[in-house]
Every structure is written in C-alpha cells, then in structure tokens.
C-alpha cells in the first residue's frame, strides 16, 4: 500500500480490500468468514484507522436508511453509513439540524461517532457524543446487535464514541437534533497581533454562535498575527416551514477523486499568501454569511481551492489542545522551534474547548489549534521536537487528525485514559478481530 499521510489522494485506496454488505445477514456472513476486519466510513480520515494489510475494510455504504424521524421529541434514528449531508437535507425540511458537525458534509454518522468529532463551538456544545442518544452495534465478541447508551452498556457506549472503530461495527444510532432558528448569520472579523490577543477575544465572545481564529505562522517578525472570526445569529430571520433560506447541502467536489497537480507551497509562497489573505480580509471586516458556508467552510470557494495546490506529497495535519495556563509559553517555544528547524506552518485554525479527557477522544479544557505542515521528510526532526513540546505542556493530540504522533507520546498525553482504553479493548475483543494500522500503533 502506498503510504500517503495527511493527503486526500485517490491512490491512498489502491490496495485496500473493501467489502460492501447489502444487508445485515450479508454483514454477519462476512463476520463469520473474515478473520480481521475494520469499518470504513467515508474514508476521509487523515490517519489509517480504517484499513490495514491484514484486515478487510467493511463499508456500510448500503446502510443509510432513516429508521425513525421523531421531530416532536427531536430524535432521529439513522443507519451508520448515511452521510451528514444526507441527514441535513432530510431534517432541514422540518427546520432541524445537527448542532455538532464536521468540516466536510460527506462524513458518515458512524465516522462522526467513532472519531467523536467536534463542531464549530466546542466550548459550548462539547463533542459529538453529546448529541448521541444511543448506539446499535455488533461488538467483536458478539454477532448480534446490542444497544449501548448512557445507562445500558454504558462502558461500550463511552468507548465507542471515540473508539476509532475498534469496539465494534456501528450499525445505527439515535441522535438529538435541534430546531433551526436562523439560517443567516453576521460575521465579524477582529485583527490581532498575537495568539494571546486572539485567545482573549475568543474567550470574551464564547457565547457567540461560533468563533475561530487564523494566524500567520510564516517565519519572520509578523509571526503570530491573526484574524478572529466571530459569528452571530441575525435577528428577525426566523424560518417558516417552507422557508427558501433552507438550501440543500451540496458537495462541491469529491475529495477522493481529484488529483493535486503541483506543490505550490514553500516558505516564500506561504508568506505571500498570508499577506494576501490579510489584505483581502481587511476589506470585509463585517459581512453576512449563510448557515451552509458557516458549517462547511471547506466546501466554499476559495478555501477548497488551496487543497489543489498541495501536490502529490500532500500535507501533514496536526490538531492539539493546550491548557489555557500553558498557551503563551507553548507559542513562544513553538516560534523558536519553527525558526530553528526552518519549518513553515501554512494552514491553521484556533478554537477554545471547555471539556474533559474521555478515553482517547479529543477533548479537554484549553486552546485547540490545527496546524498544517508540508509533507517533507526533512521535517522529521522537527516533529520529534514538536510532540515533545506538546507533551511537556500537558497538551493532547487529536488521534483522528494526526498521523505522525508516536505511541510513546500517545501514552504520555493520554496516560491513564490510554491504558484504560487498551484494557477495555482486551476485554471486548478477545480474538483481536478488529484491526487497523492505527490499532497496531496504539497497542502495547
């Protein structure tokens, strides 16, 4: 298998064996025959948690029914292979939506649960398990569907949310939905000189509908300047049932099929693009934005265009949470490290979290930052120091975004939660049936 880390390239799939059961009986027959399996959702994860050389990947593409739509109680029951886009396009007919959404509409509901993704305002909304009422799954030690929620099989429930597909095959789930009050939002941009200034703005505006910051990490004296984006619901835009504001979510392009022509990014081009980005944003410090643009910024021009310029090597993504108390020192040391190793960060997003560590789920109280680095072997020495820096500041790394972190640093960052999760897997998967490259990496 060709190893491409952190890139969305169709060659990623060339040697993956994938089976597509059409119904539950066919799925059970596969479980009888195949020795090692793992579930694949949309296949858009930046880490290899949905395949391995030893396993057969089980796609639930054919499991995408709406089993129940209870709009009165704001609960839906859907099969795991259905995509976020398909869910939103159905429930929006009744002015409903999911308050926690990934950044791309083609992600499956099963994938959202397995990775325990977060949405646009994790400080207020938490992570995906907050809207999961119940999971129906086939565990490794069983061939029958079991029910797991906060009261029944609760240990399975909490470990399946953020279990990276290793606790069983998620067949369906019951989710909480919310009523849409507004589909039109007001976006305000605040320009800052440092990450600390951005953090202060984010914390003062944590009651906004959502907020995030972008920063210029190109090497030089302007390192750390940024733009904070704040989004507020516009008043007097309440929807009626047949409101024309409820646009159908459409994916602009297939991330798995396009080819990336050239690698445009280097230290000079990154600096140029950052200056250009700040310049153009200075002309539109306030504007109106619709719900789809807010939820799926990658699906809006020109953001998705930048991914066409990564070249065949692609990029490495790292997402971390650093405690508030360590954030300033962490930034100072990161600046020194990138300067010393001559490494440029060309993509990034900063948010604030207010949760707590749960098994291997990406959650906690602190500052969440996404970094994108060039996928270059010359950066290997930098990554070793980078993970030391995160661990030394009691940070954690997102295990569904970061393909480079070592098992040693996973152990350091998640410590007792990591050991507990491994012990749970030993108990629930006696024959080690569920296997991926990711699972091989984290096991002791």
Secondary structure as the mmCIF struct_conf table of DSSP 4:
data_model
#
loop_
_struct_conf.conf_type_id
_struct_conf.id
_struct_conf.beg_label_comp_id
_struct_conf.beg_label_asym_id
_struct_conf.beg_label_seq_id
_struct_conf.end_label_comp_id
_struct_conf.end_label_asym_id
_struct_conf.end_label_seq_id
BEND BEND1 UNK A 6 UNK A 6
HELX_RH_3T_P HELX_RH_3T_P1 UNK A 10 UNK A 13
TURN_TY1_P TURN_TY1_P1 UNK A 14 UNK A 15
STRN STRN1 UNK A 18 UNK A 19
BEND BEND2 UNK A 23 UNK A 23
HELX_RH_AL_P HELX_RH_AL_P1 UNK A 24 UNK A 33
BEND BEND3 UNK A 35 UNK A 36
STRN STRN2 UNK A 37 UNK A 40
BEND BEND4 UNK A 41 UNK A 43
BEND BEND5 UNK A 46 UNK A 48
BEND BEND6 UNK A 50 UNK A 50
BEND BEND7 UNK A 53 UNK A 54
STRN STRN3 UNK A 56 UNK A 59
TURN_TY1_P TURN_TY1_P2 UNK A 61 UNK A 62
STRN STRN4 UNK A 66 UNK A 70
TURN_TY1_P TURN_TY1_P3 UNK A 71 UNK A 74
STRN STRN5 UNK A 75 UNK A 79
TURN_TY1_P TURN_TY1_P4 UNK A 80 UNK A 81
STRN STRN6 UNK A 83 UNK A 83
HELX_RH_AL_P HELX_RH_AL_P2 UNK A 84 UNK A 91
HELX_RH_3T_P HELX_RH_3T_P2 UNK A 92 UNK A 94
TURN_TY1_P TURN_TY1_P5 UNK A 95 UNK A 95
STRN STRN7 UNK A 96 UNK A 97
BEND BEND8 UNK A 99 UNK A 100
BEND BEND9 UNK A 103 UNK A 104
TURN_TY1_P TURN_TY1_P6 UNK A 105 UNK A 106
STRN STRN8 UNK A 108 UNK A 108
HELX_RH_AL_P HELX_RH_AL_P3 UNK A 109 UNK A 115
TURN_TY1_P TURN_TY1_P7 UNK A 116 UNK A 116
STRN STRN9 UNK A 118 UNK A 118
BEND BEND10 UNK A 120 UNK A 120
HELX_RH_AL_P HELX_RH_AL_P4 UNK A 122 UNK A 125
STRN STRN10 UNK A 127 UNK A 127
HELX_RH_3T_P HELX_RH_3T_P3 UNK A 128 UNK A 131
STRN STRN11 UNK A 132 UNK A 138
TURN_TY1_P TURN_TY1_P8 UNK A 140 UNK A 141
BEND BEND11 UNK A 143 UNK A 144
STRN STRN12 UNK A 145 UNK A 148
BEND BEND12 UNK A 150 UNK A 153
HELX_RH_AL_P HELX_RH_AL_P5 UNK A 154 UNK A 160
TURN_TY1_P TURN_TY1_P9 UNK A 161 UNK A 162
BEND BEND13 UNK A 163 UNK A 163
TURN_TY1_P TURN_TY1_P10 UNK A 164 UNK A 165
BEND BEND14 UNK A 167 UNK A 167
STRN STRN13 UNK A 169 UNK A 176
STRN STRN14 UNK A 178 UNK A 179
BEND BEND15 UNK A 183 UNK A 183
STRN STRN15 UNK A 184 UNK A 192
BEND BEND16 UNK A 193 UNK A 194
HELX_RH_AL_P HELX_RH_AL_P6 UNK A 195 UNK A 204
TURN_TY1_P TURN_TY1_P11 UNK A 205 UNK A 207
BEND BEND17 UNK A 208 UNK A 209
STRN STRN16 UNK A 210 UNK A 215
BEND BEND18 UNK A 218 UNK A 220
TURN_TY1_P TURN_TY1_P12 UNK A 221 UNK A 224
STRN STRN17 UNK A 226 UNK A 233
HELX_LH_PP_P HELX_LH_PP_P1 UNK A 234 UNK A 234
TURN_TY1_P TURN_TY1_P13 UNK A 235 UNK A 236
HELX_LH_PP_P HELX_LH_PP_P2 UNK A 238 UNK A 240
TURN_TY1_P TURN_TY1_P14 UNK A 241 UNK A 242
TURN_TY1_P TURN_TY1_P15 UNK A 244 UNK A 245
HELX_LH_PP_P HELX_LH_PP_P3 UNK A 247 UNK A 249
BEND BEND19 UNK A 252 UNK A 253
TURN_TY1_P TURN_TY1_P16 UNK A 255 UNK A 257
STRN STRN18 UNK A 263 UNK A 263
BEND BEND20 UNK A 266 UNK A 266
HELX_RH_AL_P HELX_RH_AL_P7 UNK A 267 UNK A 281
TURN_TY1_P TURN_TY1_P17 UNK A 282 UNK A 283
BEND BEND21 UNK A 285 UNK A 285
STRN STRN19 UNK A 286 UNK A 290
HELX_RH_AL_P HELX_RH_AL_P8 UNK A 291 UNK A 295
HELX_RH_3T_P HELX_RH_3T_P4 UNK A 297 UNK A 299
BEND BEND22 UNK A 300 UNK A 300
TURN_TY1_P TURN_TY1_P18 UNK A 301 UNK A 302
HELX_RH_AL_P HELX_RH_AL_P9 UNK A 303 UNK A 306
HELX_RH_3T_P HELX_RH_3T_P5 UNK A 307 UNK A 309
STRN STRN20 UNK A 310 UNK A 310
TURN_TY1_P TURN_TY1_P19 UNK A 311 UNK A 313
STRN STRN21 UNK A 315 UNK A 322
HELX_RH_3T_P HELX_RH_3T_P6 UNK A 324 UNK A 326
HELX_RH_AL_P HELX_RH_AL_P10 UNK A 327 UNK A 341
TURN_TY1_P TURN_TY1_P20 UNK A 342 UNK A 342
STRN STRN22 UNK A 345 UNK A 354
STRN STRN23 UNK A 358 UNK A 358
TURN_TY1_P TURN_TY1_P21 UNK A 359 UNK A 360
STRN STRN24 UNK A 361 UNK A 361
BEND BEND23 UNK A 362 UNK A 362
STRN STRN25 UNK A 365 UNK A 374
HELX_RH_3T_P HELX_RH_3T_P7 UNK A 377 UNK A 379
HELX_RH_AL_P HELX_RH_AL_P11 UNK A 380 UNK A 392
TURN_TY1_P TURN_TY1_P22 UNK A 393 UNK A 394
STRN STRN26 UNK A 396 UNK A 397
TURN_TY1_P TURN_TY1_P23 UNK A 399 UNK A 401
BEND BEND24 UNK A 403 UNK A 404
HELX_RH_AL_P HELX_RH_AL_P12 UNK A 407 UNK A 428
TURN_TY1_P TURN_TY1_P24 UNK A 430 UNK A 431
STRN STRN27 UNK A 434 UNK A 434
HELX_RH_AL_P HELX_RH_AL_P13 UNK A 437 UNK A 442
#
